Amino acid sequence: MMAIASFAITMPRLMRLRASLGNVELFDARGGDPRVRSYWSQGYDLNTGMLFIHSGKVYHGAEAIHVLGCLSSRVSWFNRLNRFVFSSRTASTMLYPILKLGRLMALLLRGRSLMTPPSLRD
């Protein structure tokens, strides 16, 4: 079982993930999932990076997309592209800030703010 705390994943992207990785669970970090508090308390800032949990190990940010890239299959052009780009740790590290900026811009355009860590909300 793999879990991904996702910013905005669409059904086609989820289907591609499941085709390449098998059983994938997505959870919304803003949706009150109890795991979110646990990840924040372990030091994972969900405003600065996505999470990917695989075989009990937590990957955050650029490392998460790198591991996803390494695990991607070659069943579609999209998966092949992801694998080609993100299986490189260097490319993942260099491109991740651009992906984070894209996420921030999308949040701003939607009128949403960054998440407040659970410990500061309660």
C-alpha positions as CSV (number, residue, x, y, z in Angstrom):
1,M,0.0,0.0,0.0
2,M,1.2,3.4,-0.9
3,A,-0.2,6.7,0.3
4,I,0.2,10.2,-1.2
5,A,-0.8,13.5,0.4
6,S,-1.9,15.2,-2.6
7,F,-2.4,18.9,-3.6
8,A,-4.6,18.3,-6.6
9,I,-4.7,15.0,-8.3
10,T,-7.2,14.2,-11.0
11,M,-8.9,10.9,-11.7
12,P,-6.8,10.2,-14.8
13,R,-3.6,10.9,-12.9
14,L,-4.8,8.6,-10.1
15,M,-5.6,5.9,-12.7
16,R,-2.1,6.2,-14.2
17,L,-0.5,6.0,-10.7
18,R,-2.5,2.8,-10.0
19,A,-1.6,1.3,-13.3
20,S,2.1,1.8,-12.6
21,L,2.2,1.3,-8.8
22,G,-0.7,-0.8,-7.9
23,N,-2.7,0.0,-4.7
24,V,-2.4,3.7,-4.2
25,E,-4.3,5.6,-1.5
26,L,-4.6,9.4,-1.7
27,F,-5.5,11.6,1.2
28,D,-6.2,15.2,1.4
29,A,-3.9,17.0,3.8
30,R,-6.6,19.6,4.4
31,G,-9.4,17.1,4.9
32,G,-8.9,16.3,8.6
33,D,-7.2,12.9,8.1
34,P,-5.6,11.9,11.5
35,R,-2.3,11.0,9.7
36,V,-1.8,14.7,8.8
37,R,-1.2,15.7,12.5
38,S,1.2,12.8,12.9
39,Y,3.3,13.9,9.8
40,W,3.4,17.5,10.9
41,S,4.5,16.4,14.4
42,Q,7.3,14.3,12.8
43,G,8.6,17.5,11.1
44,Y,7.1,17.1,7.6
45,D,6.0,20.6,6.5
46,L,3.1,19.9,4.1
47,N,3.4,23.4,2.7
48,T,6.9,22.8,1.4
49,G,6.4,19.3,0.0
50,M,4.2,16.5,-0.9
51,L,4.4,13.1,1.0
52,F,4.7,9.7,-0.6
53,I,4.7,6.7,1.8
54,H,5.9,3.5,0.4
55,S,6.6,0.3,2.3
56,G,6.3,2.2,5.6
57,K,9.0,4.8,4.6
58,V,8.0,8.4,4.2
59,Y,9.4,10.5,1.4
60,H,8.9,14.3,1.3
61,G,9.3,16.9,-1.4
62,A,11.8,16.3,-4.1
63,E,12.6,12.9,-2.7
64,A,8.9,11.9,-3.0
65,I,8.8,12.8,-6.7
66,H,12.2,11.1,-7.3
67,V,10.9,7.8,-5.7
68,L,7.6,8.1,-7.7
69,G,9.7,8.6,-10.9
70,C,11.8,5.5,-10.2
71,L,8.7,3.4,-9.6
72,S,6.8,4.7,-12.7
73,S,6.1,2.2,-15.4
74,R,6.5,2.7,-19.1
75,V,2.9,2.0,-20.0
76,S,2.1,5.4,-21.4
77,W,4.0,8.4,-22.7
78,F,3.2,10.3,-19.5
79,N,4.7,7.6,-17.3
80,R,7.7,7.3,-19.5
81,L,8.3,11.1,-19.3
82,N,7.9,11.0,-15.5
83,R,10.3,8.1,-15.2
84,F,12.8,9.8,-17.5
85,V,12.8,13.1,-15.7
86,F,12.2,12.3,-12.1
87,S,14.2,9.1,-11.8
88,S,17.2,11.5,-11.7
89,R,17.7,12.7,-8.2
90,T,19.4,15.8,-9.6
91,A,16.5,16.7,-11.9
92,S,14.0,16.1,-9.1
93,T,15.9,18.4,-6.8
94,M,16.2,21.1,-9.4
95,L,12.6,20.9,-10.7
96,Y,10.8,20.5,-7.4
97,P,11.0,24.3,-6.5
98,I,9.3,25.0,-9.8
99,L,6.5,22.5,-9.0
100,K,6.1,24.1,-5.5
101,L,5.8,27.6,-7.1
102,G,3.2,26.2,-9.5
103,R,1.3,24.8,-6.5
104,L,1.5,28.2,-4.7
105,M,0.3,30.1,-7.7
106,A,-2.7,27.6,-8.1
107,L,-3.6,28.1,-4.5
108,L,-3.5,31.8,-4.8
109,L,-5.6,31.8,-8.0
110,R,-8.2,29.6,-6.1
111,G,-8.2,32.0,-3.2
112,R,-6.7,29.4,-0.8
113,S,-3.9,29.9,1.7
114,L,-1.1,27.7,2.9
115,M,-2.1,25.1,5.5
116,T,-1.7,25.9,9.2
117,P,0.0,23.1,11.1
118,P,-2.5,21.3,13.3
119,S,-0.7,22.2,16.6
120,L,-1.3,25.9,15.8
121,R,-4.9,25.4,15.0
122,D,-5.9,23.6,18.3
